[in-house]
C-alpha cells in the first residue's frame, strides 16, 4: 500500500491564515530524548521544534524522535546547527519535512537554504530516495517529482543584518515563513541578554510587519507570557513559548525550594531520599 506523507508546517500555517484562526503555539524539544519528545507530542500543542543547534542531537537521535512523535496530532519542525547543503540533505533523507534554518542573514543565504531542499534542476539536493526514510524507501508515489511539495522551509532572522534586509529574505521563492530569534538578535545589537529591550522589540515588530506586507507567516520565540501576548497581538502567526529542558530545570528547582531549602530553613536538614 503506498504511503502518504504528513501535511507540512506550511500547510498548517496556510490553513490557520485561511480560517483567520489563532496563532500556532509550540515548544522546543532539546533533551535529545525520544521519550521526552513523545511526552511533548501528546501535550496538545500545535508544533514542536526539535533543535540540533544548541542541543545534543545528531542524526540518530533526530530519527528516533521523528519516530516517537509520528502519529501524534502535532507538527514537527527540526533546526539543523547550520545552513549546510550536505546536512540539510541528510535531515531530509531522514524524513524531516519541516526545517528551521538558523542564522540566515541575507537573501543569498535564504536562496541557498531553499536550493538545498530541492532536487535539480530546481536545487542541489542529492538523490537517494531509494535509500531514505523520506520516500519510505520509494514507497511514496512520485516522491522525486513531488518532494518539494512535502517540505517547508522557515528561515531564522536573528541578527541586525538580517532585520535590515528582511524584506529581501521574505521575497525569496521557497521561503515559506520567517522566525525571529530575539536572543541572538539582541546580542547582535550589542544588547546581550536583553531580549526585552525596546530596540529589540522594535526590530522583532519590524519583521512581523514586513512578513504581513509580504503575505508570509512570521513567528517568534517568547518564553515570557507577557512578551508572547505582545508579539501575538502584533501579528505573530506562530510562537514558541517554552522548552522541555527549561520546564524540567525550573520544575526541579521549585521542588528543591519547597522540600529541601524549606526543610533546611526550618532546621530539619535535607529530607531522606526516595
N, C-alpha and C positions, 0 to 999 in steps of 0.2 A: 504494500500500500504506500503511495507517495506521501512524503512528509510535507507539511506546510509550516513555514517559519512564522514566528510571532510577529504581530504588528510592531512597528518601530516606535521609538520615543517621538520621532517627528509626527507620526500618525496620531499619537496621543495628544500632542500639543495642538495639532490641527483640529482635532475633534473638540478639544477644550475651547479653542478660539471660535470655532464654528457655532458652538452652542452657547457662547458667551458664558461659559461655566466658570467655576472657581479655579484659581491657580493650582498647579500640581505641587504637592508637598512631599519632600523626600528627606533622606538622611544618608550620611556617609557610612560605608562599611569598610573599616580599616584594620580589623583584627587579623585578617588572613584566615579566619576560621570558617569553614563551610557550615558548621553548626550554628555559629552566631549569625551568619548570612541568612540561614533558613529561618532563624528566630525573627530576624528583622523583616524577612519577606512576608511573614504571616501577620505583620503588625496592623495592616490596613492602610499603610502609607501608599502613595501613588508610585513612587520610584525610589530606587536605591542607587547610590554611586559607590561602586567598588573601586577603591583607589590603589594605584600602584606607584604614585609619585612620591608620597610621603609615608607609605605603609609597607609592611613586609610581604609583598605579593609578587610572585613570579608566575610563569605560565601555568605551572601545575596547580597552584593554589587558586588562580583565577578560574581555571577549568572546573575544579571541584566546586567552587562557589556558584558558577553558572549552573551546574548540575543540581546543586542543592536548592537554588532559587526557582529553577524551572518548574512550571506547573502552578506557581502561586500567582495571584492576580496583581502583579507588580511589574513595572518596567525596570530593567537593569541597564545602567549606564556604567561604562568602565573607563577610567582615566589612566592612560599609559604614563610612564615617567617623563616622556619626551616626545616631541613631534618628529618621529623617526619612521621612514618608509618601511624598513625591514620589521621593526617591532609592530607597527600597525598591521602589516601583513600577517604576522603570527597571531595577533589578537583576533583578527577577522577569521582566520582559519580555525581558531578555537571555537568560533561560534558567537563571538561578541558582535552584536548588531548595532549597538549604540555607543559611540565614542565621544568622550570629552577630551579634547586635545589641549594640554596646558601651554601657557606662555606663548600665545600667538600674538605677535606684535605688529604684524603688517599684513596687507592683502596677499603679498607673495608667500608668506608663511601659511596663510589660510589656504591658498591655492595648492600648496604642497601637501597639506593635510588631506584635502579632498582627493587629489590625484592618487594618494596612497591607498584610497579605498575603492578605486575604480580600475577595472581591467582595461588594457589597451583596446582601442586607440584613445579611450577617454581618460586614461590614467596610467599608472605604473605598477599596479598590484600584480604580483607574481601569481601564476596559475597553478593551483594544486588541489582543485576541488575533489578529485577522486581520493585524496589522502586526508581530507579535512572534515571536521565535525560541522563546519559552516554549511556545507552542502549535504550534510548527513551522508557523506561518502557517496555522493552523486545520486542520492535518493530524492533530493528536491528537484522537481522537474524544471528544466531550463535554467538551472542556477546560474551558469556563466552569463547567459543573456540578461538575467533579471537581478543579478547580485546587487547592483546599485539601488534597486528598489527596497532591498532588505536591510539597508544600512542607513543610519542617521549620523550626521557629523555636527557636533556642537563645539565651538572653539571658545577658549577661555581668555577673557580680557582681564589682565591683571598687572598692567603697567601703565604709567602715564603716557608712554609712547603709543600703546595700543588704544588708549582712550582718545588720543589726538587724531587717530585715523580710523576710528570705529566705523564710520560711515563706509569707508572703502572695504573694510573687512566684511561688513554686512552685505555688501554688493557682490561678493564672490559667489558665483554659481556653485551650488553644492553645500554651502554653509547653511545648515538648517536652523541654527539658533546660536546665540552667544550667551555666555555665562560669566558673570563678573565675580572676581575674587578679591574682596576688599583688603585682605591681609597683605598679600604681595603688592597690591595697588598702593596701599598706604606706605609700605616700605620704599617703593619706587619713587614716591613723592617726598621722601625724607621724613616720613611720619611713622616710623616703625612701631608697630603695636598700637597704633591709634586708628583703628578701623572706624571709630565713631566720629572722627574729626570732621568738622563741617566741609572741608575741602574734599575729603574722601567721599563723603556722602554726595556732594555735588557732582563728582566725577561719575559715581555709580548712576545717579539720576540722569546724567547726560547720556550714558549708554542706554538706559531704559528708554529714554525719549527717542534716541536715534533708531533703536530697534522698532519702536512703534511706527516711526515715519517710514521705515523700510518694509514694514509689513512682516517682520520676522519676530519670533519669540525671543525673549530675554529672561535670563534667570540670575539669581544672586545667592551668595552664601550669607546666612544671617542667623547665628545661634541665639542672639539676644531677641526675645519675643517682641519688644517694642520696635526694634530696628526692622525685624521681619515684617511687622504690620505696616511700618512706614514704607518699605520698598514695595510691598504688595499694593498699597494704596497709590503708589506712583508708577504702576504699570508692569511690575514683575509678573511673568506668566508661570514661572516655576521657581522653586526655592528649596534650599537645603537648610534644615532647622536643627540638626543635631548629628551626633556620630556615636557609633557603638562604643568606641573606646572612651569617649568623653562621658557618656552615660554611666559606664562602669566605674570610671575614675571618681566622678562626683558622687555616685551612689555608695561606693565603698567608703569614701571619705565621710559621708553622712552617717553611715553605720558606726564608723570608728568614733566620730564625735559624740554619738548618742550612747554608745555602750562601753567604750574604752576610756575616752577622756573624761566623760561624766563620772565614771567609777573612780578614776584617779582623783578627780576634784573632790569627790566625796570621801576620799581616804580609803577606799576599798581595794585599790590596785586594779590591775587588769583582770577581767573575768577569765575563768578557765576556758580552754579551747574546746571545740565541739568534740 
